[in-house]
Amino acid sequence: MAQVLEFKLPDLGEGLTEAEIVRWLVEVGDVVAIDQPVVEVETAKAMVEVPCPYGGVVTARFGEEGTELPVGAPLLTVAVGESSGPAAEGGDEGSGSGNVLVGYGTGAPPARRRRVRPTSGSGAPAVPSVTSVAGASGASGASGALRGAGAVDGARVLDGVALADGGAVSGGAAHAGAVPDAGSGPAVAGGPVPVISPLVRRLARENGVDLRRLPGSGPEGLILRADVESAIERGAQRTEAAPAPSSAPVADGVRIPLKGVRGAVADKLSRSRREIPDATCWVDADATELMRTRTAMNAAGGPKVSLLALLARICVAALARYPELNSTVDMAAREVVRLDQVHLGFAAQTERGLVVPVVRDAHARDAESLTAEFARLTEAARTGALTPGELTGGTFTLNNYGVFGVDGSTPIINHPEAAMLGVGRIVPKPWVHEGELAVRQVVQLSLTFDHRVCDGGAAGGFLRYVADCVEQPAVLLRTL
């Protein structure tokens, strides 16, 4: 007997809470295999093809191309026969697709089927048996829901079984993250809380928002990040000592939604300004010898070396001398965490907006390797092919805004990093060289740093070392 399973938009990781449908890869009526990509979505981080954990016939799709969906919203439904699921009843229970996304995945099924019952005094209705999940979906589609912390955020059986937000079936009680029926309103005391994203839970916890009293604006009353942020804002307004002035009508104009990459940039920059006490120092440097060195290196044969790669090599050497700038701040523990590896981010402007790809282990790369990796990541950024992993995990950022024809800037730190080096354009300017006025290739360097990790002495020492290497590249030989 065929069973219709609903596949919901899974948590794609990195705290992402929504995605936009770019292109459907299947039509209603198509037969799909386990882990076959069914839709291409665009998140604030990258373009992602989402695989379906079920095998069967597509019976419905939810959302047109261009529609933005929150994590946990239905994507499509699949009719799964007795033997067409990821692991049929009585089949190889140890098999699975092995394709795991946050929120659903594969693994061993539970040792026994359990019927979920409400805990005493909770007042929550009994949840239907999970037999339909464990049997028809098997190891691949639903076993992640029954492991201790593996929720089926991306899948829900239409007959009423709903598991969400890390919802394990344990001890016969449903997890508090189970999504209630549509129209249920705010969760009652002791009942389920309709939240999927752990980021939303953390935001609410850090700001004292009671999720059980908060109505959700998402599908089936799902509480979204915007709901929590609105509650925080309302709470701040209520605590104002003076009455708020009457709001003036909003002027007419073009409204551009802050979503996708633009929205992610807005959130991150706002958080950086809100949380990091930053300071900026800058210096002009004579880059004439650096430019000559690059010309000589490229004339010697072999792969060409980019100017950005040389600047990156200088940054790595400077961070070895001033490791406090390659760190992050853990305010919960009140500790500065100095990092061993240098994962160097660099700002790249694309049609989708500003992105910061990350060169992993930059400290272990030479100029040629850095040049090749910068080129690869830049091309991936332009085509929208960067993965979330290539856009996260940076420890220090190099921002070459000189390509826009400007001399200086005060960069905003890429949270949660501790510093960013900005490089302006290199242009001929009058300069005193060896006691005489000459025309030299001059560049302005600026360093924005988190004042919690160091004081001006360390920041100034870092920037001065970078300037010395730019003016006299032979200084780098000491660290090679």
N, C-alpha and C positions, 0 to 999 in steps of 0.2 A: 504494500500500500504506500503510495507516494505521500510525502509530507512536505509542506511548504515552510521553508526556513527563511528568516529575514536576516540579511547581512547589513550591519550598521557601520558607519564610518568609524574606523578604529582610531585609537590614539596613535598618531604617527611619531610621537616622541618629542623631546626637547621643549616640553611645555606648550605645544601647539594646541589650540582649542577649536580651530575651524579650518576649513579648506574650501577652495572654489573648484567646482567641476569644470575642467577644461575640455575634456573629450571622452565620450563614452566609447568603450572598446567592444561592447557587446550590444545586441538588440534583444528586445523581448522575443522569446521563442528560440533563441540560440541555446545550444548545448555547451555548457562550460565544464572544464575539468578542474580538479582540485588545484588550487594555487594559480589558476590562470588569471592574468591581469584583466580586470573588467572595467576599470575607469582610470583616467589620468586626472589627478587633482593638483592644484597649485596651493602650496601653503606659504606662510610668511618666510619660509626657509628655501624651498626648492620645489621643482616639479617631481611628482611621485606617481608611479603606477601602483595601484592598490590591487593585490591579489585576493580572490575570494576563497575562503577555506572550504567551500562546499563544491561538490560535483553534481550537476543536474541541469534542469531546464530553467532559463530565466523567465519568470512569470510577470515581473513588474520592475520598473526603474523609478527612482524617486529623485526629482530635480533635473532641470534642463541644464544644458551647457551654459556656464556663466553664473549659475546659482551657487551661493556660498552656504555651506552646511556646517553646523557645529558637530564636534565629536560626539558620537552616539546617535546621530540622526540616521534614519534608514537610508541605505543606498539602493538595494535591490532585494528581491525575493527569488528564491530558487526552489523549484520542486525537486525533492530528493527522493528517489525510489529506495526500495529496501536494500538494494545492492549498489546504489549509485552514490552513496555518501562517502565521506572520507574513509570510513572504516565501517563496513556493514555489520549488522547484528550477527554475532557468531563468527565474524571474520577475524583477520589478524589484528588483534587489539593493540599490538605493539607498534603497528605501522603508523606512519603519519607523514605529512607533507614536509615537515622540517622548516617550513617558511613561517617565521614568527614575526609578527608586529606587536607593538605594545597594545594590550587589550584583548588579543586573541592569539592563539597559536596551537602548536601540536605538542603532543607528549603522551605519556601513558595515561589511560583512562583510570577513573577511580576503581578501587578494589570492589566496591559494592555500590548499588544504587541506593540513594536515600530520598526519603520524602521530606521536604522542608516543612517544618511546623513552627508556629510563632513561639517565642519565648514567653514564659509565664508572665502575665501582667503587661505585656507589651501592647496588646490591643491590635496587633497587626494581623491581617488575614493570612490564612495558610496559603502557601505558594504551591501550585500544582506540582506533581511529580516531575523530576528531571529525567525520567525514563526516556522521553522523546529526544532529549539532547544526547544522552549517553548512548542510546541505541542507534538512532538513525544517523546522527552526526559522527559518532565514533570518535576515535582518538584524535583525528586531525582537526575536526571542526570545533569540538566543544570540550575536549579534555582539559584545555587551559582554564575553563570556567570552574573546574572542580578541583584544580590544584590549589594549594594553600593561598597563593597570592595571584594566581593567574586568572583574571576575569575575562569573560566573554563580552568585552565592551563592544566588539564588532559584530556580535551575533545574538539574535533573540528569536526563540520559537514563537510563532504567532498564536499558539494556543494559550498563552498567558504566562509562560515561564520567562522571567526577566532576571538576568544577572548583570550587574554593572559595578564599575569602580572597584575593581579588585575583589568582587564578591565571591568569596569561597563558600561552598556548601559544607559547613563544618558543625558538628555537634547537633545537627537537626535544626539549626536556626539560620534564617536568611541574613546575609550581610546588610549592614545599615545603608550601603550604597545602592540597594536595589531600586530601580526606577518605578515609581507608582503608576497606576493607570492614569490616562489623560483626564484632566479636569479635576484631579484630586486636590489641587491647591497646595499651600504650604504644608509640610509634614507636621503631624501632631507629635507631641512629646512621646518619646519612646518608639515612634514609628520610623519608617524608612526615610532617608534624605535623598532627594533626586539630584545627586551630583555625580558626575563621571570623572572630571578632571582633578587630579591631585593638586594641580596648581591653584584651582579655584578653592579647594579646601584649605590650602596653606594660606592663601590671601585672606580668606575669611578668619582663620584662626589668628593670624598676626594682627588683625585689625579689630578683633572682638565682635565679629558679625555672627549672630546666631542663625545658622543655615536652616534650622527647623522652623523658624518664623519668617523665612524669606521666600516669597513666591518666585518661581522661575518663569522666564520668558521663552525658553527653548521648547522643543517638541516634548509633549507629555509632561510639561511642567519642569523640564530639565533646568537646573540653575546654571547660568552661564557666568563667565567672568564679568561681563557688563552688569549683571544683576548685583554682584557683590560690590563692584566699584561704585554703582549708584547708591547702594546702601551706605558705603563708607562716606560718600560725599554728603548724603543727607544727614548722617550723624555729625559730620564736621560743621555743617550749617547750623544744626541745632545747638551746638556748643559755642557759637559765636556770642561774645559778650554784648555786642551792640546789634540792634536789629538790622537785617540786610536791607540795602536800598532797593527801591522798586526797580524791577528789571525793565530795561528799555526794549522795545521791539527789535528783533534781529533784522538787520538791513538785508535787502534783497541782493542776491548774487548767486554764483554758481557754487553748489555744494559738492565737494569731492570726498567720498567716503575714505576714512583712514582704515584701510584694510590691506591684506596681503603684505608685501614687502614694506610699503609706505607706513602701514599701521605698526608693523613690527619695529621699524626704525623709530617711529614716534614714541612707542612704549619704552624702548631701550634707552633712548637719549633722555627722556623725561626721568626715568629711574636713575640714570647716571647723575643728572643734575640734582636730583632730590637726595640721593644717598651719599655721594662722594664729595668731600670737601677738596676740590681741585685747585691747583695753582699752575700758572704757566710762566716759563722763562724762555728767552730766545736769544739768539746770537747770529750775527752775520759771519759767513766763512768764505774764504777764497777757494773755490772749487776748481781752479785752473789745473792744478796738478792731478786731481782726481780724473778730470776729463782726459788729460794726456795719458794717464795710466790706462784707462779703458781703451783708448785708441791703440796704444801699444799692445795690449793683450789681444785685441781682436785682429791686429795685423800679424800676429805671430802664428795664425792658423788655428784650426779647430773650431768648435762651436762658439758662436758669438756670446759675449757676456753683456748683460744689460746693466744700465746704471742703477736700476732698482735693486738688482742682485748685489752690487757692490755696497750700496747703502744698507742693505739687509745684513751683509757680512760685518759691516761696521757696527750695526746695532747689536749683533750677537756678541761681538768682542766687548762692547761697552757694558752689556748686561752681565758678562762674566765678572767684570770689575765692580759693578754696582747691582748685585743680585736682588736688593730690596725692591727694585723696579720691576722685577719679573715675579710678581707675587699677587695675592688676592687677600681680601680682608674677610675674616669670619667673625661678624659682630656677635653672633649668638654665643660663641666661645670667647669672644674678645681676644682674638689672636690674628696676627699677620702670618699668612702661610706662604713661605718662600718656595717656589717651584723649581724642580730640578731641570726639567726640559724647557726649551724655548720653542713654543708653537707660535709662529709669527703670522699675525693677521695683516692684511693690506687692503686698504679701501679701494673698491672698484665701482665706478659709476656705470650702470647699465640702463637699458630701456625700462626695466622693471623697478629701478630705483637703486639706491646705494646698498651694496652688499660688501661683506668683509670675509673673503675666503681665507683659509688658514693653511699655511705651510707647516706641516708636521715636522718636528725634530729639525728645525732650522739650524740649531747649534751643531748638528752633525753633517751639514751639507757644505760643499764648496761653492764657489761662484757659478760654475757651470751648472751644477745641480739645482741651485736656487733659480737660475735663469729659466731652466726647463720647466720647473714646477710653477713659477710665476706665469709662464706662458700657458701652460695647461689649464690652470685654474682660472685665468682671465678669459680664455676661450669658453670654458664651461659656464662662467658667469654670464657672458654675453648671450649664450644660447639657452640659458635657464636650466642647465643640466647639472648644476651643483647639488650635491646631496646634503642633507642636514648635517652629516658628520663633517663635511668640508667647510661648513659655515659656523662651526661651534668649537669650543675648546681652546681658543687662542689665549696666550698669556701676555702678549705685548703686540701693539699694532703700529705699523708704519704707514703714514698717510702722505702720499705724494700729491698734494693739491697744486703743485707747480704746473701740472699738465693743463690746468684751467687758466693759466696765464696770470696767477696771482703770486705775490711775494710772501705774504704771511697770513697766519690764521691762529686762532686759539682753539685747537681741537677739543672735542668732547670725548672723554675717556669711554672706551668700549667696555661697559660694565660686564663682568666683574673684574676686569683687568685693573692694573694700578697705574698705567702710564701709556702715552701715545707720543710718538715722534712725528712732527709735521715737517715737510720739506717743500719749500717754495720753488719758484722757477729759477733757473740758473741763467743769468743775463750779464752782459758786459757792463761794468761799472768802474768809475774811478776808484783806485785803491792804492794805498801806500804799500809798496812792495820793495823790500830791501832798502828802505830809506828813501825811495823815490816814488813819485806819483806815476801810476801806470794804469792801463785798462786791463782789468782782470775779470774772470768769470766768477761772479759772486752769487751766493745762495743764502737765504735766511732759513735757519733751523729753529724750530720751537718745540718745547717739551711741556706737555700737560701731565701733571702727576697727582696722585692721591696723597694729600698731605698727611694722611694717617700712617702711611708706610715709611715715610722718610721726611726729613726736613730739607731746606733749600740747599744745604751743603752737598748732600748726595745727588740731588737733582742737577745742581749746577756742575758738579764733577762729571756726571754722566754726559751732559750736553757739551761740556768743554772737551771731553775725550772724543766725542763724535766729531766735533768741529776740527780738532787736531788731526784726526784720521782723514777727514775730507781735504784739509789743506796739505797734509803730508802723508800720503798713503803708506809710506814706508813704516810709519808707526805701527801699522797692523802686523808687520812681520814679527813683532814681539809676541803676539798671541797665536801665530800660525805654527 
